[in-house]
Amino acid sequence: MNRLLSNLRSIHEDETGHVEVGMASLVAGIGAVVLAIGAAGDSDLAAYLGGAVLGLGILAGGFLRHRSIDYDVYARLEKLEGNK
């Protein structure tokens, strides 16, 4: 029973794969701040760059989540179905 609880605790506290998705969110957050500063300060260049970085961060977050999480799930499903 103690080993089961230890395994469940390690699964719950495991942070594997969070950095990939978290970094894209951080980049998107920085882009949102720069976009807001550019819009408030009437700076076209900062607003354009902030919007571009925000958009790339959002796209990268979705892509990295799909690559790091969904591919593993699909591989396990294929293995269960006997296709691989």
C-alpha positions in Angstrom: 0.0 0.0 0.0 2.8 2.4 0.8 4.4 1.7 -2.6 1.1 2.5 -4.3 0.8 5.8 -2.5 4.4 6.6 -3.3 3.8 5.9 -7.0 0.6 8.0 -7.1 2.3 10.9 -5.3 5.2 10.8 -7.8 2.8 10.8 -10.8 0.9 13.7 -9.3 4.0 15.8 -8.6 5.8 14.9 -11.8 6.5 17.9 -14.0 7.8 16.2 -17.1 6.8 18.0 -20.3 5.5 21.1 -18.6 8.5 23.2 -19.6 7.9 22.9 -23.3 4.3 24.1 -23.0 5.1 26.6 -20.3 7.8 28.4 -22.2 5.5 29.1 -25.2 3.0 30.5 -22.7 5.7 32.7 -21.2 6.6 34.0 -24.7 2.9 34.7 -25.4 2.6 36.6 -22.1 5.6 38.7 -22.9 4.1 39.5 -26.4 0.8 40.5 -24.7 2.6 42.9 -22.4 4.6 44.4 -25.3 1.4 44.7 -27.3 -0.3 46.5 -24.5 2.7 48.9 -24.0 2.8 49.6 -27.7 -0.9 50.3 -27.9 -0.9 52.5 -24.8 2.2 54.4 -25.9 1.0 54.8 -29.5 4.0 53.0 -30.8 3.2 51.1 -33.9 6.4 49.1 -34.0 6.0 47.8 -30.4 2.3 47.0 -31.0 3.1 45.0 -34.2 6.0 43.2 -32.6 4.0 42.4 -29.5 1.1 41.1 -31.6 3.4 38.9 -33.6 5.2 37.5 -30.6 1.8 36.9 -28.9 0.5 35.1 -31.9 3.6 33.0 -32.3 3.6 32.1 -28.6 0.0 30.9 -28.9 0.7 28.9 -32.0 3.8 27.4 -30.5 2.0 26.5 -27.3 -0.6 24.5 -29.2 2.0 22.8 -31.4 4.2 21.9 -28.5 1.3 20.6 -26.4 0.2 18.5 -29.4 3.7 17.1 -29.9 4.6 16.5 -26.3 1.3 15.1 -25.0 -1.0 14.1 -27.8 1.6 12.1 -29.8 2.2 9.9 -26.7 -1.5 9.3 -26.2 -1.9 8.4 -29.9 1.1 6.0 -29.8 -0.4 4.2 -26.8 -3.8 3.9 -28.5 -2.1 2.5 -31.6 -0.2 0.0 -29.5 -3.4 -1.0 -27.7 -5.2 -1.5 -31.0 -2.3 -3.7 -32.3 -1.5 -1.5 -35.3 2.2 -1.0 -34.2 
